[in-house]
């Protein structure tokens, strides 16, 4: 036998005053006597009948104590482990998504579920095999085919509720696969969501009751001149009106505070303008509601210094369009080959070269002629087998292209070839002194490269390499989701600093894998070490309010605590009413005894 509310055993202290009352009670009998000679015996009885005399057997006292104890057992809500748990193969699933953090009576739904699961582990059938699964953005098998109760309980205690969204489809698919060839199994699923599935022997344990909750659903920011504008959407998922304060932060400083009144089951959009120019905007509402993680939201704007690019060409609309896709570049064009030019971060020479190259910027050359120390053209070819080597310039680029002609090049010692025709170089890159070079031995008009979807990607890779743009393009992700980190080709080391200021090295090795440790809400900092400098970028992690914040919708027809609602669907047999009946029977027996004078 186990108990849902063992703290109510404290009411057993109430038996003490009941016993004391019987100790202090004096019981007298009317007695007629024919002579006063019995007075001496009566005096002796009075002396012996002191308040703290040894408690005599009293049937009324026993009945009252039994009735009181039965009422206490009713309050502690006892239950027995059902025969439904006496299966050879038991699968327990625990939802650890954000909505399970909702507070009810100062305790989260998640912790309530954990307590019941722990009771199940303690009362397992001997020899039963347990598979324990948690459900977040993806299902995770915490313990597989385990018979050790202590290991299962230890694993359970280590689990924490997350800010992630549940993935019911993948979790149910996993359960179906695990039970496909099983006969004697049970699945117990702890969640606050509604599940409609045709899995046999599934016991749905819906945790929680409807609660009021408000959330910041969206926060979008845009640069307007020298300041920022922010649009904030706040939603009230509760059934009562709410008044709260909305605080806007520019970086770490409070910029503005608005009083917000939200009607029940309604939303409100707030537009904030003239926010000081910053990388990080934060919106926060001051509300004591069921879920706290959705009361704050972050927006990141990664700025970058504008780079100046000079393109020398007689006309290349494809290249021009691909370059101007990047908002951090100012493109200047000329059809004159200037020999004494400076002040640009990148010089692009499309089919035309000066006698000497600038020395204050990096160089991108297409369809070159001979230039001492940089380019040597061996011959022109009109057919060949194209091949490429692995290189950051070709990241996410499908270079399966056709070309009508190309120039075979002799790369200098400081260069690395990354495009070949018949195993001979037609494209290379490298660093000469403090300048970066990218050289392509063909005119893109003689190829179908501009028609490929990956052409803009290739040009942006070249720009990243030659300009060190160091921009993190994806600046927003939901909790638990992975994010691709945009790393400069020059980076020696890359670190991620989470909102709790934990610093994690993610590179080398290169290329950098997607970063997945995004359970915490807040702003994450990307640190890139390039030579002796540190370049910073940011991205924000927010909760999925659309799927997790409406905790009223998730719970339907739940009583005070659904873990004791439906015996058939629950893994426990609730026997509290049995003790209530016993208490009533004992009270009835006491009434009969009292009236008959026993």
C-alpha positions in Angstrom: 0.0 0.0 0.0 1.2 3.5 -0.9 -0.3 7.0 -0.3 -0.9 10.1 -2.4 -0.9 12.5 0.6 1.2 10.9 3.3 1.6 14.3 5.1 -1.9 13.9 6.4 -0.7 11.2 8.7 0.0 14.1 11.0 -3.7 14.1 11.9 -3.0 11.0 13.9 -1.8 13.3 16.6 -5.5 14.0 17.1 -5.8 10.6 18.9 -3.8 12.1 21.8 -6.5 14.6 23.0 -9.2 11.9 22.6 -7.3 9.6 24.9 -6.6 12.5 27.4 -10.3 13.2 27.5 -11.0 9.7 28.6 -8.2 9.8 31.2 -9.6 13.0 32.7 -13.2 11.8 32.6 -14.7 10.6 35.8 -17.4 8.0 35.5 -20.0 7.9 38.4 -22.8 5.4 39.0 -25.9 6.2 41.1 -26.1 3.8 43.9 -28.8 3.5 46.6 -27.6 2.3 50.0 -29.4 1.4 53.2 -26.7 2.6 55.5 -23.9 5.1 55.6 -21.5 2.3 56.5 -20.7 2.2 52.8 -19.4 5.8 52.8 -16.0 4.6 53.7 -15.9 2.3 50.7 -17.1 5.3 48.5 -14.3 7.4 49.8 -11.8 4.8 48.9 -13.2 4.6 45.4 -12.9 8.4 45.0 -9.3 8.3 46.1 -8.6 5.5 43.6 -10.5 7.4 40.8 -7.8 10.0 40.2 -7.5 11.7 36.7 -4.3 9.8 35.8 -5.4 6.4 36.8 -4.5 3.5 34.5 -6.8 3.7 31.5 -9.4 1.0 31.7 -10.8 -0.9 28.8 -13.6 1.2 27.2 -15.4 0.1 24.1 -16.5 3.6 23.2 -12.9 4.8 23.3 -11.8 2.0 21.1 -14.6 2.7 18.6 -13.8 6.4 18.5 -10.1 5.8 17.9 -10.8 3.4 15.1 -13.2 5.8 13.4 -10.7 8.6 13.7 -7.9 6.5 12.4 -10.0 5.4 9.4 -10.7 9.1 8.6 -7.0 9.8 8.6 -6.4 6.9 6.2 -9.1 8.4 4.0 -7.2 11.7 4.0 -3.8 10.2 3.1 -5.5 8.7 0.0 -4.1 5.1 0.0 -3.8 3.1 -3.1 -2.7 -0.4 -4.2 -0.6 -1.3 -7.2 -3.0 -2.7 -9.8 -2.6 -6.1 -11.5 -2.2 -4.1 -14.7 1.4 -3.4 -13.6 2.1 -7.1 -13.2 3.3 -7.4 -16.8 6.6 -9.0 -17.9 7.5 -5.9 -20.0 6.6 -2.5 -18.6 7.2 0.7 -20.6 6.9 4.0 -18.8 6.9 7.3 -20.7 7.4 10.7 -18.9 6.6 13.9 -20.7 9.3 16.5 -19.8 8.1 19.3 -22.0 7.6 22.9 -20.9 3.9 22.6 -20.0 4.8 19.9 -17.4 6.6 22.6 -15.4 3.2 24.3 -14.7 2.8 24.8 -10.9 -0.2 23.3 -9.1 -0.3 23.7 -5.3 3.4 24.9 -5.3 4.4 21.7 -7.1 5.0 21.1 -10.8 3.1 18.5 -12.8 6.4 17.0 -13.6 7.3 16.4 -10.0 3.9 14.9 -9.3 4.4 12.4 -12.1 7.9 11.6 -10.9 6.6 10.7 -7.4 4.0 8.3 -8.8 6.6 6.7 -11.1 8.9 6.2 -8.2 6.1 4.3 -6.4 5.7 2.1 -9.4 9.4 1.3 -9.5 9.3 0.4 -5.8 6.4 -1.9 -6.2 7.5 -3.7 -9.4 6.6 -7.3 -10.0 9.6 -9.5 -9.4 11.5 -10.2 -12.6 9.6 -7.4 -14.5 11.6 -5.7 -17.2 11.2 -1.9 -17.4 11.9 0.5 -20.3 11.9 4.1 -19.1 11.4 6.8 -21.8 11.3 10.6 -21.6 9.6 12.8 -24.2 10.9 16.2 -25.2 11.8 17.4 -28.7 12.6 13.8 -29.3 12.0 10.6 -27.3 15.0 9.4 -25.2 15.4 5.9 -23.7 16.7 6.6 -20.2 16.8 3.0 -19.2 16.2 0.0 -21.4 15.1 -3.5 -20.3 16.1 -2.9 -16.7 15.2 -5.1 -13.8 17.1 -3.1 -11.2 14.8 -0.9 -9.1 17.6 1.1 -7.6 19.0 2.0 -11.1 15.6 3.0 -12.3 14.9 5.2 -9.3 18.4 6.8 -9.7 17.7 7.5 -13.3 14.3 9.0 -12.5 15.8 11.4 -9.9 18.3 12.7 -12.4 15.7 13.8 -14.9 14.7 17.4 -15.0 11.8 19.1 -16.7 12.9 21.0 -19.9 11.8 24.0 -21.9 11.3 21.9 -25.0 8.2 20.9 -26.9 6.9 17.4 -26.8 7.2 15.2 -29.8 4.2 12.9 -29.6 4.5 11.4 -33.1 8.1 10.2 -32.7 7.4 8.9 -29.2 4.3 6.9 -30.2 6.2 5.5 -33.2 8.9 4.3 -30.9 6.4 2.7 -28.5 4.7 0.9 -31.4 8.0 -0.4 -32.7 9.0 -1.6 -29.2 5.7 -3.4 -28.6 5.2 -4.8 -32.1 6.1 -8.4 -31.3 5.3 -8.3 -27.6 2.2 -9.8 -25.9 2.5 -9.4 -22.1 3.3 -5.7 -21.9 1.9 -2.5 -20.4 2.6 1.2 -21.4 2.0 3.9 -18.8 2.2 7.4 -20.4 2.5 10.4 -18.1 1.6 13.7 -19.8 -0.7 16.7 -19.7 -1.6 16.4 -23.4 -4.4 14.7 -25.1 -3.4 11.5 -26.8 -5.5 9.6 -29.3 -3.7 6.4 -30.3 -4.5 2.8 -31.0 -1.7 1.2 -28.9 -3.1 -1.8 -26.9 -2.5 -1.9 -23.1 -1.7 1.8 -23.0 -2.6 3.5 -19.6 -2.8 7.3 -20.1 -2.0 9.2 -17.0 -3.0 12.8 -17.6 -1.4 15.1 -15.0 -2.8 18.5 -14.0 -5.8 20.7 -14.0 -6.7 23.9 -16.0 -4.5 26.8 -14.9 -4.3 30.5 -15.9 -1.2 31.4 -17.9 0.0 34.3 -20.0 2.9 34.4 -22.4 4.9 36.5 -24.8 4.2 34.8 -28.0 6.4 36.8 -30.4 9.1 39.5 -30.3 10.3 40.8 -33.6 12.8 43.6 -34.0 13.9 45.8 -36.9 16.4 48.5 -37.4 14.9 51.8 -38.3 17.4 54.5 -39.0 19.7 54.8 -35.9 17.2 53.1 -33.6 15.2 49.9 -33.3 11.5 49.0 -33.4 10.0 46.0 -31.7 6.6 44.3 -32.1 5.4 42.2 -29.1 2.5 39.9 -29.0 1.2 38.9 -25.6 -1.5 36.2 -25.1 -3.7 35.5 -22.1 -4.5 31.7 -22.1 -6.5 32.0 -18.9 -10.2 32.5 -18.2 -9.9 35.7 -16.3 -8.7 39.2 -17.1 -5.1 40.1 -16.2 -3.2 43.3 -15.5 0.6 43.2 -15.7 3.7 45.2 -16.5 5.6 44.8 -19.8 9.3 45.7 -19.5 11.5 46.4 -22.5 15.2 46.0 -22.2 17.8 47.4 -24.6 20.8 45.2 -23.9 20.9 45.0 -20.1 19.2 48.3 -19.4 15.5 49.0 -19.0 14.2 51.1 -21.8 10.5 51.3 -21.2 7.7 49.9 -19.0 4.0 49.5 -20.2 1.0 48.5 -18.2 -0.9 45.9 -20.1 -4.5 44.8 -19.5 -5.4 41.5 -21.1 -8.9 40.1 -21.3 -9.5 36.4 -20.8 -8.5 34.2 -23.8 -7.3 37.3 -25.7 -4.1 38.7 -27.0 -2.6 42.2 -27.4 0.1 43.6 -29.7 2.4 46.3 -28.5 4.7 48.3 -30.8 7.8 49.9 -29.2 9.8 52.4 -31.2 13.0 54.4 -30.8 14.8 51.6 -28.9 18.5 52.5 -28.7 20.6 50.7 -31.2 21.7 47.4 -29.6 22.4 43.7 -30.4 19.8 42.4 -27.9 16.2 43.3 -27.1 14.4 41.6 -24.3 10.7 41.8 -23.4 9.4 40.6 -20.0 6.0 40.5 -18.3 5.7 40.5 -14.5 3.1 37.8 -13.9 2.7 35.1 -11.2 1.3 32.4 -13.4 1.6 28.7 -14.0 4.6 28.8 -16.3 7.4 31.3 -15.9 9.7 30.5 -18.8 7.2 32.0 -21.3 7.1 35.3 -19.6 10.3 36.5 -21.3 11.4 36.6 -24.9 14.6 37.7 -26.6 15.4 39.2 -30.0 19.0 39.4 -31.5 20.2 41.7 -34.2 23.8 40.9 -35.3 25.3 44.0 -36.8 28.5 44.1 -38.8 30.7 46.8 -40.2 29.8 47.6 -43.8 32.4 46.3 -46.3 33.4 48.2 -49.4 33.9 46.1 -52.6 35.1 47.4 -55.9 34.2 45.3 -59.0 36.1 45.9 -62.3 34.0 44.4 -65.1 32.5 45.1 -68.5 29.2 43.7 -67.2 28.3 40.7 -65.0 24.7 41.0 -63.8 24.8 37.5 -62.2 27.8 38.2 -60.1 26.5 41.7 -59.2 23.1 40.3 -58.0 24.8 37.6 -55.9 27.0 40.1 -54.2 24.3 42.6 -53.4 22.3 39.9 -51.6 24.5 40.6 -48.6 23.3 43.8 -46.9 26.7 44.3 -45.2 28.4 45.1 -48.5 28.6 48.3 -50.5 29.4 47.5 -54.1 31.1 49.9 -56.4 31.5 49.1 -60.1 33.8 50.3 -62.9 34.8 49.2 -66.4 38.1 51.0 -66.2 41.2 49.1 -65.0 42.7 51.5 -62.4 46.3 51.0 -61.3 46.4 53.4 -58.4 43.3 52.6 -56.3 42.9 51.9 -52.6 40.4 52.1 -49.8 38.4 48.9 -50.5 38.1 45.8 -48.5 37.8 43.5 -51.6 38.8 44.0 -55.3 37.0 41.9 -57.9 38.6 41.6 -61.3 36.3 40.0 -63.9 38.3 39.2 -67.0 40.5 42.3 -66.6 43.7 42.8 -64.5 45.9 45.8 -63.8 49.6 45.7 -64.2 49.9 45.7 -60.4 47.3 44.8 -57.8 46.2 46.9 -54.8 47.8 45.9 -51.5 45.2 47.1 -49.0 42.4 44.6 -49.7 41.8 41.0 -50.7 41.5 39.9 -54.3 38.9 37.9 -56.3 39.9 37.2 -59.9 37.7 35.6 -62.6 38.9 34.6 -66.1 42.4 35.9 -65.5 45.3 36.7 -67.7 49.0 36.2 -66.7 50.1 38.2 -63.7 53.6 37.6 -62.2 53.6 36.1 -58.7 49.8 35.5 -58.8 48.4 33.9 -61.9 50.0 31.9 -64.7 47.7 30.7 -67.5 49.0 27.5 -69.2 46.3 26.9 -71.9 42.7 27.1 -72.8 40.6 23.9 -72.8 37.1 23.3 -74.2 36.3 19.9 -72.6 37.3 18.0 -69.5 36.1 16.2 -66.5 35.3 18.6 -63.7 36.2 17.7 -60.1 36.5 19.6 -56.8 38.2 19.1 -53.4 36.7 19.6 -50.0 36.9 23.3 -49.1 35.0 25.9 -47.1 34.4 27.9 -50.3 32.3 24.9 -51.5 30.3 24.4 -48.3 26.7 23.7 -49.2 27.6 24.1 -52.9 26.7 21.6 -55.7 29.5 22.2 -58.2 28.2 19.8 -60.8 28.2 22.3 -63.6 28.8 22.4 -67.4 31.3 24.8 -69.0 32.2 25.5 -72.6 35.8 26.5 -71.9 38.2 27.2 -69.1 41.8 28.1 -68.5 44.3 25.7 -67.0 46.3 27.5 -64.3 49.6 27.0 -62.5 48.9 27.9 -58.9 51.7 29.6 -56.9 53.3 27.8 -54.0 51.1 29.7 -51.4 47.9 28.6 -53.1 45.6 25.6 -52.7 43.6 24.2 -55.7 40.0 23.4 -55.1 38.5 23.1 -58.7 40.0 20.8 -61.3 39.5 19.9 -64.9 41.2 16.6 -65.9 43.0 16.9 -62.6 44.5 20.2 -63.6 43.9 23.4 -61.7 41.2 25.8 -62.9 40.4 27.4 -59.5 42.6 28.1 -56.4 42.8 30.2 -53.3 45.4 31.2 -50.8 47.1 33.9 -48.7 50.0 35.9 -49.9 51.4 38.2 -47.3 48.4 39.6 -45.6 46.1 39.4 -48.6 43.7 36.6 -49.5 43.2 35.5 -53.1 40.5 33.5 -54.9 41.1 32.8 -58.6 38.7 31.1 -61.0 40.1 30.2 -64.4 36.8 30.7 -66.3 34.2 33.2 -67.2 30.9 32.4 -65.4 29.1 33.3 -68.6 30.7 30.2 -70.2 29.1 28.0 -67.6 25.7 27.2 -66.2 26.9 28.0 -62.7 24.7 31.2 -62.5 21.7 29.1 -63.2 22.3 26.8 -60.2 20.6 27.4 -56.9 24.0 27.1 -55.2 25.6 30.0 -57.1 24.7 32.7 -54.6 25.9 30.4 -51.8 29.2 30.0 -53.5 29.6 33.7 -53.9 28.7 34.3 -50.3 31.3 31.7 -49.2 33.9 33.6 -51.3 32.8 36.9 -49.6 32.9 35.3 -46.1 36.4 34.1 -46.9 37.8 37.3 -48.3 35.9 39.8 -46.1 35.7 38.0 -42.7 32.0 39.0 -42.5 31.6 36.9 -39.4 27.8 37.1 -39.4 25.5 34.6 -37.6 22.6 34.4 -40.0 20.2 32.3 -37.9 19.6 34.4 -34.7 16.6 32.7 -33.2 15.8 29.1 -32.3 13.3 27.3 -30.1 14.4 25.5 -26.9 15.9 22.1 -27.6 16.4 22.7 -31.3 19.8 22.6 -33.0 21.3 25.6 -34.7 23.9 25.9 -37.4 26.8 28.1 -36.3 28.2 30.3 -39.1 32.0 30.3 -38.6 34.5 32.5 -40.3 37.0 30.6 -42.4 39.7 32.4 -40.5 38.5 31.2 -37.1 41.1 29.3 -35.0 38.8 28.5 -32.2 35.0 28.9 -31.6 33.2 28.9 -28.2 29.5 29.1 -27.2 28.7 30.9 -23.9 25.2 30.1 -22.7 22.9 32.4 -20.6 24.4 30.9 -17.4 27.8 31.9 -18.6 29.0 28.3 -19.2 31.6 28.3 -21.9 31.8 25.4 -24.3 34.4 24.9 -27.1 32.8 23.7 -30.3 35.7 24.0 -32.8 38.2 22.8 -33.7 37.5 20.3 -35.2 36.1 21.9 -38.3 33.6 21.9 -39.9 31.4 22.8 -36.9 28.5 20.6 -36.1 25.1 21.9 -35.2 24.9 23.2 -31.7 22.1 21.4 -29.8 22.5 22.3 -26.1 19.7 24.9 -26.3 17.4 24.0 -23.4 18.0 27.3 -21.5 16.0 30.4 -22.4 18.1 33.4 -23.2 20.9 34.8 -25.3 23.9 32.7 -26.4 27.2 34.3 -27.4 29.4 32.9 -30.2 33.1 33.7 -29.6 35.3 33.3 -32.6 39.0 33.7 -32.2 40.7 34.9 -35.3 44.4 35.4 -34.9 44.6 37.7 -31.8 41.1 39.1 -32.0 37.8 37.9 -30.6 34.6 38.4 -32.7 31.2 38.1 -31.0 27.9 37.2 -32.4 24.7 36.2 -30.7 21.5 34.1 -31.1 18.4 33.9 -28.9 16.7 30.8 -27.6 13.0 31.1 -26.7 10.2 28.7 -25.8 7.5 27.4 -28.2 4.5 29.2 -26.7 2.1 28.1 -29.4 2.4 24.4 -28.4 3.3 24.6 -24.7 1.8 27.7 -23.1 -1.9 26.9 -23.5 -2.2 24.6 -20.6 -5.9 25.0 -20.4 -6.3 23.4 -23.8 -4.1 20.5 -22.9 -6.2 19.4 -19.9 -9.8 18.5 -20.5 -12.2 17.1 -17.9 -9.5 16.7 -15.2 -10.4 16.6 -11.5 -8.3 17.9 -8.7 -5.6 15.4 -9.6 -6.1 13.1 -12.5 -3.5 10.7 -11.1 -6.3 9.4 -8.9 -9.3 10.0 -11.3 -10.0 6.8 -13.3 -9.1 3.4 -11.8 -9.3 1.7 -15.2 -6.9 4.1 -16.8 -4.6 4.5 -13.8 -1.9 2.2 -12.7 -3.1 2.5 -9.1 -6.2 1.2 -7.3 -7.6 4.0 -5.1 -8.9 2.6 -1.9 -9.5 5.7 0.2 -13.3 5.3 0.0 -13.0 1.9 1.6 -11.6 3.6 4.7 -14.3 6.2 4.7 -16.9 3.4 4.8 -15.1 1.8 7.7 -15.0 5.1 9.6 -18.8 5.5 9.1 -19.4 1.9 10.3 -17.3 2.5 13.4 -19.2 5.8 14.2 -22.5 3.9 13.8 -21.3 1.2 16.1 -20.3 3.8 18.7 -23.8 5.4 18.5 -25.4 2.0 19.1 -23.1 1.2 22.1 -23.6 4.6 23.6 -27.4 4.4 23.4 -27.5 0.9 24.9 -25.4 2.0 27.8 -22.5 -0.5 27.3 
